[in-house]
Amino acid sequence: MKIGFVIRTGPYSNQNIDTAYELAKRAIVKGHRVEFFLYEDGTSNINKHLNPTGERNIAGRMEELIKMGAKITGCGLCAKFRGIARDTVIDGAKISGMAVLSDMLETSDRVITLGF
């Protein structure tokens, strides 16, 4: 089964990305394919420069999921408006357009959207 996640919120404003991380990690361990599309403030979750001392490292968690086999893509226009350039994105994540979201929605067996 392929599970798609659409994340619309940033890393430290609520627990949406934490929930998605835990669900995705468990799904991958059970043999499911996982894909993320980060939209709006969600693109901040792959900014490699966000690593506050004493807090969980969200970008590091996203890298962990990529190493486990997850595909993670951020909306290019959303990233641009938030000052996130391709060279500030974690290794393995991509910045792309809405066609990737469309494809993920079409090819996923289940889609979980976490937003405002």
DRENMAR-685661 format. One record per atom (N, C-alpha, C): atom name; x negated, y, z. Coordinates in steps of 0.02 Angstrom, whole numbers. Each point is the difference from the previous one (the first is absolute). Example, Ala and Ser with C-alpha at 12.3 -4.5 7.8 and 13.67 -1.06 7.14 Angstrom:
2
<r><atom>N</atom><u>-660</u><v>-284</v><w>390</w></r>
<r><atom>CA</atom><u>45</u><v>59</v><w>0</w></r>
<r><atom>C</atom><u>-45</u><v>60</v><w>0</w></r>
<r><atom>N</atom><u>18</u><v>53</v><w>-36</w></r>
<r><atom>CA</atom><u>-42</u><v>59</v><w>3</w></r>
<r><atom>C</atom><u>39</u><v>55</v><w>37</w></r>
//
This chain:
116
<r><atom>N</atom><u>-43</u><v>-59</v><w>0</w></r>
<r><atom>CA</atom><u>43</u><v>59</v><w>0</w></r>
<r><atom>C</atom><u>-45</u><v>62</v><w>0</w></r>
<r><atom>N</atom><u>22</u><v>51</v><w>-36</w></r>
<r><atom>CA</atom><u>-35</u><v>64</v><w>0</w></r>
<r><atom>C</atom><u>41</u><v>50</v><w>40</w></r>
<r><atom>N</atom><u>-34</u><v>33</v><w>48</w></r>
<r><atom>CA</atom><u>33</u><v>50</v><w>42</w></r>
<r><atom>C</atom><u>-31</u><v>68</v><w>-16</w></r>
<r><atom>N</atom><u>41</u><v>48</v><w>-17</w></r>
<r><atom>CA</atom><u>-22</u><v>68</v><w>-14</w></r>
<r><atom>C</atom><u>17</u><v>46</v><w>58</w></r>
<r><atom>N</atom><u>-46</u><v>45</v><w>14</w></r>
<r><atom>CA</atom><u>11</u><v>50</v><w>52</w></r>
<r><atom>C</atom><u>-5</u><v>69</v><w>-31</w></r>
<r><atom>N</atom><u>48</u><v>43</v><w>13</w></r>
<r><atom>CA</atom><u>-3</u><v>70</v><w>-19</w></r>
<r><atom>C</atom><u>-5</u><v>39</v><w>65</w></r>
<r><atom>N</atom><u>-56</u><v>35</v><w>9</w></r>
<r><atom>CA</atom><u>-12</u><v>37</v><w>61</w></r>
<r><atom>C</atom><u>1</u><v>75</v><w>-16</w></r>
<r><atom>N</atom><u>43</u><v>37</v><w>34</w></r>
<r><atom>CA</atom><u>8</u><v>72</v><w>-15</w></r>
<r><atom>C</atom><u>-26</u><v>45</v><w>56</w></r>
<r><atom>N</atom><u>-26</u><v>-29</v><w>54</w></r>
<r><atom>CA</atom><u>-22</u><v>41</v><w>56</w></r>
<r><atom>C</atom><u>-75</u><v>-8</v><w>13</w></r>
<r><atom>N</atom><u>-28</u><v>50</v><w>31</w></r>
<r><atom>CA</atom><u>-71</u><v>1</v><w>15</w></r>
<r><atom>C</atom><u>-21</u><v>-47</v><w>56</w></r>
<r><atom>N</atom><u>-65</u><v>-4</v><w>13</w></r>
<r><atom>CA</atom><u>-26</u><v>-50</v><w>45</w></r>
<r><atom>C</atom><u>12</u><v>11</v><w>74</w></r>
<r><atom>N</atom><u>5</u><v>60</v><w>24</w></r>
<r><atom>CA</atom><u>3</u><v>10</v><w>72</w></r>
<r><atom>C</atom><u>63</u><v>38</v><w>22</w></r>
<r><atom>N</atom><u>49</u><v>7</v><w>-44</w></r>
<r><atom>CA</atom><u>61</u><v>36</v><w>17</w></r>
<r><atom>C</atom><u>54</u><v>-46</v><w>29</w></r>
<r><atom>N</atom><u>-5</u><v>-64</v><w>-14</w></r>
<r><atom>CA</atom><u>47</u><v>-50</v><w>27</w></r>
<r><atom>C</atom><u>-32</u><v>-69</v><w>-8</w></r>
<r><atom>N</atom><u>38</u><v>-53</v><w>8</w></r>
<r><atom>CA</atom><u>-29</u><v>-67</v><w>-3</w></r>
<r><atom>C</atom><u>18</u><v>-38</v><w>-64</w></r>
<r><atom>N</atom><u>23</u><v>35</v><w>-52</w></r>
<r><atom>CA</atom><u>18</u><v>-34</v><w>-61</w></r>
<r><atom>C</atom><u>-57</u><v>-40</v><w>-30</w></r>
<r><atom>N</atom><u>-59</u><v>31</v><w>-5</w></r>
<r><atom>CA</atom><u>-57</u><v>-35</v><w>-31</w></r>
<r><atom>C</atom><u>-22</u><v>-59</v><w>44</w></r>
<r><atom>N</atom><u>6</u><v>8</v><w>66</w></r>
<r><atom>CA</atom><u>-17</u><v>-55</v><w>45</w></r>
<r><atom>C</atom><u>46</u><v>-59</v><w>-10</w></r>
<r><atom>N</atom><u>64</u><v>14</v><w>-7</w></r>
<r><atom>CA</atom><u>50</u><v>-53</v><w>-12</w></r>
<r><atom>C</atom><u>-15</u><v>-35</v><w>-66</w></r>
<r><atom>N</atom><u>-13</u><v>39</v><w>-53</w></r>
<r><atom>CA</atom><u>-15</u><v>-29</v><w>-65</w></r>
<r><atom>C</atom><u>-64</u><v>-42</v><w>2</w></r>
<r><atom>N</atom><u>-50</u><v>25</v><w>36</w></r>
<r><atom>CA</atom><u>-64</u><v>-36</v><w>6</w></r>
<r><atom>C</atom><u>11</u><v>-68</v><w>33</w></r>
<r><atom>N</atom><u>36</u><v>-1</v><w>55</w></r>
<r><atom>CA</atom><u>12</u><v>-63</v><w>36</w></r>
<r><atom>C</atom><u>41</u><v>-49</v><w>-42</w></r>
<r><atom>N</atom><u>52</u><v>24</v><w>-33</w></r>
<r><atom>CA</atom><u>40</u><v>-43</v><w>-43</w></r>
<r><atom>C</atom><u>-40</u><v>-27</v><w>-58</w></r>
<r><atom>N</atom><u>-39</u><v>44</v><w>-32</w></r>
<r><atom>CA</atom><u>-40</u><v>-20</v><w>-58</w></r>
<r><atom>C</atom><u>-53</u><v>-51</v><w>19</w></r>
<r><atom>N</atom><u>-33</u><v>12</v><w>55</w></r>
<r><atom>CA</atom><u>-53</u><v>-46</v><w>22</w></r>
<r><atom>C</atom><u>28</u><v>-70</v><w>11</w></r>
<r><atom>N</atom><u>57</u><v>-4</v><w>33</w></r>
<r><atom>CA</atom><u>31</u><v>-65</v><w>13</w></r>
<r><atom>C</atom><u>25</u><v>-33</v><w>-64</w></r>
<r><atom>N</atom><u>26</u><v>41</v><w>-46</w></r>
<r><atom>CA</atom><u>24</u><v>-27</v><w>-63</w></r>
<r><atom>C</atom><u>-58</u><v>-30</v><w>-41</w></r>
<r><atom>N</atom><u>-56</u><v>35</v><w>-2</w></r>
<r><atom>CA</atom><u>-57</u><v>-24</v><w>-37</w></r>
<r><atom>C</atom><u>-25</u><v>-66</v><w>29</w></r>
<r><atom>N</atom><u>-4</u><v>-4</v><w>66</w></r>
<r><atom>CA</atom><u>-22</u><v>-61</v><w>33</w></r>
<r><atom>C</atom><u>46</u><v>-59</v><w>-17</w></r>
<r><atom>N</atom><u>64</u><v>14</v><w>-10</w></r>
<r><atom>CA</atom><u>48</u><v>-52</v><w>-18</w></r>
<r><atom>C</atom><u>0</u><v>-16</v><w>-75</w></r>
<r><atom>N</atom><u>-43</u><v>35</v><w>-38</w></r>
<r><atom>CA</atom><u>-7</u><v>-15</v><w>-71</w></r>
<r><atom>C</atom><u>40</u><v>44</v><w>-47</w></r>
<r><atom>N</atom><u>31</u><v>53</v><w>25</w></r>
<r><atom>CA</atom><u>38</u><v>45</v><w>-43</w></r>
<r><atom>C</atom><u>-46</u><v>53</v><w>-31</w></r>
<r><atom>N</atom><u>19</u><v>24</v><w>-57</w></r>
<r><atom>CA</atom><u>-36</u><v>56</v><w>-31</w></r>
<r><atom>C</atom><u>29</u><v>65</v><w>27</w></r>
<r><atom>N</atom><u>-43</u><v>50</v><w>10</w></r>
<r><atom>CA</atom><u>21</u><v>63</v><w>30</w></r>
<r><atom>C</atom><u>-27</u><v>58</v><w>-43</w></r>
<r><atom>N</atom><u>45</u><v>48</v><w>-11</w></r>
<r><atom>CA</atom><u>-20</u><v>60</v><w>-37</w></r>
<r><atom>C</atom><u>30</u><v>61</v><w>35</w></r>
<r><atom>N</atom><u>-41</u><v>52</v><w>6</w></r>
<r><atom>CA</atom><u>22</u><v>63</v><w>29</w></r>
<r><atom>C</atom><u>1</u><v>55</v><w>-53</w></r>
<r><atom>N</atom><u>50</u><v>43</v><w>3</w></r>
<r><atom>CA</atom><u>-1</u><v>63</v><w>-37</w></r>
<r><atom>C</atom><u>10</u><v>55</v><w>52</w></r>
<r><atom>N</atom><u>-51</u><v>43</v><w>5</w></r>
<r><atom>CA</atom><u>1</u><v>54</v><w>48</w></r>
<r><atom>C</atom><u>24</u><v>63</v><w>-35</w></r>
<r><atom>N</atom><u>53</u><v>29</v><w>27</w></r>
<r><atom>CA</atom><u>34</u><v>57</v><w>-32</w></r>
<r><atom>C</atom><u>4</u><v>57</v><w>49</w></r>
<r><atom>N</atom><u>1</u><v>61</v><w>-25</w></r>
<r><atom>CA</atom><u>5</u><v>61</v><w>41</w></r>
<r><atom>C</atom><u>-56</u><v>-1</v><w>53</w></r>
<r><atom>N</atom><u>16</u><v>11</v><w>64</w></r>
<r><atom>CA</atom><u>-51</u><v>1</v><w>52</w></r>
<r><atom>C</atom><u>-34</u><v>-67</v><w>10</w></r>
<r><atom>N</atom><u>31</u><v>-53</v><w>-26</w></r>
<r><atom>CA</atom><u>-29</u><v>-67</v><w>5</w></r>
<r><atom>C</atom><u>-69</u><v>-6</v><w>-31</w></r>
<r><atom>N</atom><u>-15</u><v>44</v><w>-48</w></r>
<r><atom>CA</atom><u>-66</u><v>-3</v><w>-33</w></r>
<r><atom>C</atom><u>-56</u><v>14</v><w>50</w></r>
<r><atom>N</atom><u>14</u><v>34</v><w>54</w></r>
<r><atom>CA</atom><u>-52</u><v>14</v><w>51</w></r>
<r><atom>C</atom><u>-25</u><v>-63</v><w>34</w></r>
<r><atom>N</atom><u>37</u><v>-55</v><w>-5</w></r>
<r><atom>CA</atom><u>-21</u><v>-62</v><w>32</w></r>
<r><atom>C</atom><u>-61</u><v>-32</v><w>-31</w></r>
<r><atom>N</atom><u>-21</u><v>22</v><w>-59</w></r>
<r><atom>CA</atom><u>-59</u><v>-28</v><w>-32</w></r>
<r><atom>C</atom><u>-57</u><v>51</v><w>-4</w></r>
<r><atom>N</atom><u>6</u><v>54</v><w>38</w></r>
<r><atom>CA</atom><u>-53</u><v>51</v><w>2</w></r>
<r><atom>C</atom><u>-55</u><v>-25</v><w>46</w></r>
<r><atom>N</atom><u>-58</u><v>-17</v><w>-29</w></r>
<r><atom>CA</atom><u>-54</u><v>-30</v><w>40</w></r>
<r><atom>C</atom><u>-31</u><v>48</v><w>51</w></r>
<r><atom>N</atom><u>16</u><v>63</v><w>-4</w></r>
<r><atom>CA</atom><u>-27</u><v>48</v><w>47</w></r>
<r><atom>C</atom><u>42</u><v>7</v><w>64</w></r>
<r><atom>N</atom><u>58</u><v>-32</v><w>2</w></r>
<r><atom>CA</atom><u>42</u><v>2</v><w>60</w></r>
<r><atom>C</atom><u>-17</u><v>-59</v><w>45</w></r>
<r><atom>N</atom><u>-36</u><v>13</v><w>54</w></r>
<r><atom>CA</atom><u>-17</u><v>-51</v><w>49</w></r>
<r><atom>C</atom><u>-11</u><v>33</v><w>68</w></r>
<r><atom>N</atom><u>55</u><v>21</v><w>32</w></r>
<r><atom>CA</atom><u>-6</u><v>36</v><w>63</w></r>
<r><atom>C</atom><u>-29</u><v>-45</v><w>55</w></r>
<r><atom>N</atom><u>-46</u><v>28</v><w>38</w></r>
<r><atom>CA</atom><u>-32</u><v>-35</v><w>56</w></r>
<r><atom>C</atom><u>53</u><v>-21</v><w>51</w></r>
<r><atom>N</atom><u>-4</u><v>-62</v><w>20</w></r>
<r><atom>CA</atom><u>45</u><v>-25</v><w>52</w></r>
<r><atom>C</atom><u>69</u><v>-21</v><w>-25</w></r>
<r><atom>N</atom><u>12</u><v>5</v><w>-64</w></r>
<r><atom>CA</atom><u>64</u><v>-20</v><w>-29</w></r>
<r><atom>C</atom><u>-10</u><v>-58</v><w>-48</w></r>
<r><atom>N</atom><u>53</u><v>-32</v><w>-18</w></r>
<r><atom>CA</atom><u>-5</u><v>-54</v><w>-50</w></r>
<r><atom>C</atom><u>-21</u><v>31</v><w>-67</w></r>
<r><atom>N</atom><u>-39</u><v>-38</v><w>-37</w></r>
<r><atom>CA</atom><u>-26</u><v>23</v><w>-64</w></r>
<r><atom>C</atom><u>46</u><v>-26</v><w>-55</w></r>
<r><atom>N</atom><u>47</u><v>42</v><w>-21</w></r>
<r><atom>CA</atom><u>50</u><v>-21</v><w>-49</w></r>
<r><atom>C</atom><u>-34</u><v>-15</v><w>-68</w></r>
<r><atom>N</atom><u>-45</u><v>42</v><w>-22</w></r>
<r><atom>CA</atom><u>-35</u><v>-14</v><w>-63</w></r>
<r><atom>C</atom><u>-37</u><v>-66</v><w>4</w></r>
<r><atom>N</atom><u>-29</u><v>-14</v><w>57</w></r>
<r><atom>CA</atom><u>-34</u><v>-64</v><w>10</w></r>
<r><atom>C</atom><u>48</u><v>-59</v><w>-4</w></r>
<r><atom>N</atom><u>60</u><v>10</v><w>26</w></r>
<r><atom>CA</atom><u>51</u><v>-53</v><w>-4</w></r>
<r><atom>C</atom><u>21</u><v>-12</v><w>-72</w></r>
<r><atom>N</atom><u>4</u><v>54</v><w>-38</w></r>
<r><atom>CA</atom><u>18</u><v>-7</v><w>-71</w></r>
<r><atom>C</atom><u>-56</u><v>-37</v><w>-38</w></r>
<r><atom>N</atom><u>-63</u><v>15</v><w>17</w></r>
<r><atom>CA</atom><u>-55</u><v>-36</v><w>-31</w></r>
<r><atom>C</atom><u>2</u><v>-75</v><w>18</w></r>
<r><atom>N</atom><u>19</u><v>-14</v><w>62</w></r>
<r><atom>CA</atom><u>6</u><v>-70</v><w>22</w></r>
<r><atom>C</atom><u>52</u><v>-37</v><w>-43</w></r>
<r><atom>N</atom><u>57</u><v>32</v><w>-12</w></r>
<r><atom>CA</atom><u>52</u><v>-31</v><w>-42</w></r>
<r><atom>C</atom><u>-25</u><v>-11</v><w>-71</w></r>
<r><atom>N</atom><u>-37</u><v>47</v><w>-27</w></r>
<r><atom>CA</atom><u>-28</u><v>-8</v><w>-67</w></r>
<r><atom>C</atom><u>-46</u><v>-60</v><w>-2</w></r>
<r><atom>N</atom><u>-43</u><v>-7</v><w>50</w></r>
<r><atom>CA</atom><u>-46</u><v>-57</v><w>3</w></r>
<r><atom>C</atom><u>38</u><v>-66</v><w>6</w></r>
<r><atom>N</atom><u>60</u><v>2</v><w>29</w></r>
<r><atom>CA</atom><u>41</u><v>-60</v><w>6</w></r>
<r><atom>C</atom><u>38</u><v>-14</v><w>-64</w></r>
<r><atom>N</atom><u>-1</u><v>47</v><w>-48</w></r>
<r><atom>CA</atom><u>33</u><v>-12</v><w>-64</w></r>
<r><atom>C</atom><u>56</u><v>48</v><w>-17</w></r>
<r><atom>N</atom><u>17</u><v>46</v><w>43</w></r>
<r><atom>CA</atom><u>53</u><v>48</v><w>-15</w></r>
<r><atom>C</atom><u>-22</u><v>50</v><w>-53</w></r>
<r><atom>N</atom><u>48</u><v>22</v><w>-39</w></r>
<r><atom>CA</atom><u>-12</u><v>53</v><w>-50</w></r>
<r><atom>C</atom><u>29</u><v>64</v><w>30</w></r>
<r><atom>N</atom><u>-41</u><v>53</v><w>2</w></r>
<r><atom>CA</atom><u>23</u><v>64</v><w>29</w></r>
<r><atom>C</atom><u>-11</u><v>56</v><w>-49</w></r>
<r><atom>N</atom><u>54</u><v>35</v><w>-18</w></r>
<r><atom>CA</atom><u>-3</u><v>55</v><w>-47</w></r>
<r><atom>C</atom><u>34</u><v>61</v><w>30</w></r>
<r><atom>N</atom><u>-31</u><v>58</v><w>-10</w></r>
<r><atom>CA</atom><u>30</u><v>63</v><w>22</w></r>
<r><atom>C</atom><u>23</u><v>40</v><w>-60</w></r>
<r><atom>N</atom><u>53</u><v>37</v><w>9</w></r>
<r><atom>CA</atom><u>26</u><v>44</v><w>-53</w></r>
<r><atom>C</atom><u>-51</u><v>56</v><w>-13</w></r>
<r><atom>N</atom><u>-21</u><v>6</v><w>-62</w></r>
<r><atom>CA</atom><u>-50</u><v>50</v><w>-18</w></r>
<r><atom>C</atom><u>21</u><v>71</v><w>13</w></r>
<r><atom>N</atom><u>60</u><v>18</v><w>-20</w></r>
<r><atom>CA</atom><u>23</u><v>69</v><w>10</w></r>
<r><atom>C</atom><u>8</u><v>15</v><w>75</w></r>
<r><atom>N</atom><u>26</u><v>-47</v><w>38</w></r>
<r><atom>CA</atom><u>7</u><v>9</v><w>72</w></r>
<r><atom>C</atom><u>-68</u><v>10</v><w>33</w></r>
<r><atom>N</atom><u>-49</u><v>-40</v><w>-21</w></r>
<r><atom>CA</atom><u>-67</u><v>6</v><w>27</w></r>
<r><atom>C</atom><u>-30</u><v>67</v><w>-17</w></r>
<r><atom>N</atom><u>9</u><v>22</v><w>-62</w></r>
<r><atom>CA</atom><u>-27</u><v>64</v><w>-22</w></r>
<r><atom>C</atom><u>26</u><v>57</v><w>43</w></r>
<r><atom>N</atom><u>65</u><v>0</v><w>14</w></r>
<r><atom>CA</atom><u>31</u><v>53</v><w>41</w></r>
<r><atom>C</atom><u>-24</u><v>-1</v><w>72</w></r>
<r><atom>N</atom><u>-29</u><v>-56</v><w>21</w></r>
<r><atom>CA</atom><u>-24</u><v>-7</v><w>69</w></r>
<r><atom>C</atom><u>-76</u><v>4</v><w>4</w></r>
<r><atom>N</atom><u>-32</u><v>18</v><w>-55</w></r>
<r><atom>CA</atom><u>-73</u><v>8</v><w>-1</w></r>
<r><atom>C</atom><u>-39</u><v>-65</v><w>2</w></r>
<r><atom>N</atom><u>33</u><v>-54</v><w>-20</w></r>
<r><atom>CA</atom><u>-33</u><v>-65</v><w>-1</w></r>
<r><atom>C</atom><u>-24</u><v>-15</v><w>-71</w></r>
<r><atom>N</atom><u>-65</u><v>-1</v><w>-9</w></r>
<r><atom>CA</atom><u>-30</u><v>-14</v><w>-65</w></r>
<r><atom>C</atom><u>-20</u><v>-73</v><w>-3</w></r>
<r><atom>N</atom><u>-13</u><v>-24</v><w>-60</w></r>
<r><atom>CA</atom><u>-18</u><v>-71</v><w>-9</w></r>
<r><atom>C</atom><u>-62</u><v>-19</v><w>41</w></r>
<r><atom>N</atom><u>-47</u><v>46</v><w>9</w></r>
<r><atom>CA</atom><u>-61</u><v>-16</v><w>37</w></r>
<r><atom>C</atom><u>11</u><v>1</v><w>76</w></r>
<r><atom>N</atom><u>59</u><v>18</v><w>23</w></r>
<r><atom>CA</atom><u>14</u><v>-2</v><w>72</w></r>
<r><atom>C</atom><u>45</u><v>-58</v><w>19</w></r>
<r><atom>N</atom><u>15</u><v>-43</v><w>-48</w></r>
<r><atom>CA</atom><u>44</u><v>-57</v><w>11</w></r>
<r><atom>C</atom><u>-41</u><v>-61</v><w>20</w></r>
<r><atom>N</atom><u>26</u><v>-41</v><w>45</w></r>
<r><atom>CA</atom><u>-35</u><v>-60</v><w>23</w></r>
<r><atom>C</atom><u>-16</u><v>-46</v><w>-59</w></r>
<r><atom>N</atom><u>-52</u><v>-40</v><w>10</w></r>
<r><atom>CA</atom><u>-20</u><v>-49</v><w>-52</w></r>
<r><atom>C</atom><u>56</u><v>-49</v><w>-13</w></r>
<r><atom>N</atom><u>13</u><v>-11</v><w>-63</w></r>
<r><atom>CA</atom><u>50</u><v>-49</v><w>-20</w></r>
<r><atom>C</atom><u>70</u><v>28</v><w>-13</w></r>
<r><atom>N</atom><u>14</u><v>59</v><w>27</w></r>
<r><atom>CA</atom><u>65</u><v>31</v><w>-12</w></r>
<r><atom>C</atom><u>-3</u><v>40</v><w>-65</w></r>
<r><atom>N</atom><u>57</u><v>11</v><w>-30</w></r>
<r><atom>CA</atom><u>3</u><v>37</v><w>-62</w></r>
<r><atom>C</atom><u>47</u><v>59</v><w>6</w></r>
<r><atom>N</atom><u>-12</u><v>50</v><w>-42</w></r>
<r><atom>CA</atom><u>46</u><v>56</v><w>-8</w></r>
<r><atom>C</atom><u>28</u><v>-6</v><w>-70</w></r>
<r><atom>N</atom><u>66</u><v>1</v><w>-6</w></r>
<r><atom>CA</atom><u>31</u><v>-10</v><w>-65</w></r>
<r><atom>C</atom><u>67</u><v>36</v><w>-3</w></r>
<r><atom>N</atom><u>38</u><v>-14</v><w>-52</w></r>
<r><atom>CA</atom><u>63</u><v>34</v><w>-11</w></r>
<r><atom>C</atom><u>60</u><v>-43</v><w>21</w></r>
<r><atom>N</atom><u>58</u><v>28</v><w>-13</w></r>
<r><atom>CA</atom><u>63</u><v>-32</v><w>20</w></r>
<r><atom>C</atom><u>15</u><v>-64</v><w>-38</w></r>
<r><atom>N</atom><u>-34</u><v>-11</v><w>-56</w></r>
<r><atom>CA</atom><u>10</u><v>-63</v><w>-37</w></r>
<r><atom>C</atom><u>-20</u><v>-60</v><w>43</w></r>
<r><atom>N</atom><u>-50</u><v>9</v><w>44</w></r>
<r><atom>CA</atom><u>-20</u><v>-54</v><w>45</w></r>
<r><atom>C</atom><u>55</u><v>-16</v><w>49</w></r>
<r><atom>N</atom><u>33</u><v>52</v><w>26</w></r>
<r><atom>CA</atom><u>57</u><v>-10</v><w>45</w></r>
<r><atom>C</atom><u>55</u><v>-37</v><w>-37</w></r>
<r><atom>N</atom><u>16</u><v>21</v><w>-59</w></r>
<r><atom>CA</atom><u>52</u><v>-31</v><w>-40</w></r>
<r><atom>C</atom><u>-15</u><v>-75</v><w>-11</w></r>
<r><atom>N</atom><u>-62</u><v>-15</v><w>-17</w></r>
<r><atom>CA</atom><u>-20</u><v>-69</v><w>-10</w></r>
<r><atom>C</atom><u>6</u><v>-40</v><w>65</w></r>
<r><atom>N</atom><u>-22</u><v>29</v><w>55</w></r>
<r><atom>CA</atom><u>4</u><v>-34</v><w>64</w></r>
<r><atom>C</atom><u>73</u><v>-16</v><w>18</w></r>
<r><atom>N</atom><u>44</u><v>48</v><w>-10</w></r>
<r><atom>CA</atom><u>71</u><v>-10</v><w>15</w></r>
<r><atom>C</atom><u>29</u><v>-56</v><w>-43</w></r>
<r><atom>N</atom><u>-21</u><v>-3</v><w>-62</w></r>
<r><atom>CA</atom><u>27</u><v>-50</v><w>-46</w></r>
<r><atom>C</atom><u>-26</u><v>-70</v><w>14</w></r>
<r><atom>N</atom><u>-62</u><v>-5</v><w>23</w></r>
<r><atom>CA</atom><u>-31</u><v>-65</v><w>7</w></r>
<r><atom>C</atom><u>0</u><v>-28</v><w>72</w></r>
<r><atom>N</atom><u>21</u><v>40</v><w>48</w></r>
<r><atom>CA</atom><u>2</u><v>-24</v><w>70</w></r>
<r><atom>C</atom><u>64</u><v>-37</v><w>14</w></r>
<r><atom>N</atom><u>-6</u><v>-51</v><w>41</w></r>
<r><atom>CA</atom><u>60</u><v>-37</v><w>22</w></r>
<r><atom>C</atom><u>36</u><v>38</v><w>55</w></r>
<r><atom>N</atom><u>-38</u><v>36</v><w>41</w></r>
<r><atom>CA</atom><u>29</u><v>42</v><w>53</w></r>
<r><atom>C</atom><u>-40</u><v>64</v><w>2</w></r>
<r><atom>N</atom><u>34</u><v>55</v><w>15</w></r>
<r><atom>CA</atom><u>-33</u><v>66</v><w>8</w></r>
<r><atom>C</atom><u>22</u><v>30</v><w>66</w></r>
<r><atom>N</atom><u>-49</u><v>22</v><w>38</w></r>
<r><atom>CA</atom><u>13</u><v>33</v><w>64</w></r>
<r><atom>C</atom><u>-23</u><v>72</v><w>-7</w></r>
<r><atom>N</atom><u>45</u><v>47</v><w>12</w></r>
<r><atom>CA</atom><u>-16</u><v>70</v><w>-3</w></r>
<r><atom>C</atom><u>1</u><v>30</v><w>69</w></r>
<r><atom>N</atom><u>-55</u><v>33</v><w>19</w></r>
<r><atom>CA</atom><u>-4</u><v>32</v><w>65</w></r>
<r><atom>C</atom><u>-14</u><v>74</v><w>-12</w></r>
<r><atom>N</atom><u>46</u><v>42</v><w>23</w></r>
<r><atom>CA</atom><u>-7</u><v>72</v><w>-11</w></r>
<r><atom>C</atom><u>31</u><v>39</v><w>57</w></r>
<r><atom>N</atom><u>23</u><v>58</v><w>-17</w></r>
<r><atom>CA</atom><u>26</u><v>47</v><w>50</w></r>
<r><atom>C</atom><u>68</u><v>-22</v><w>25</w></r>
//
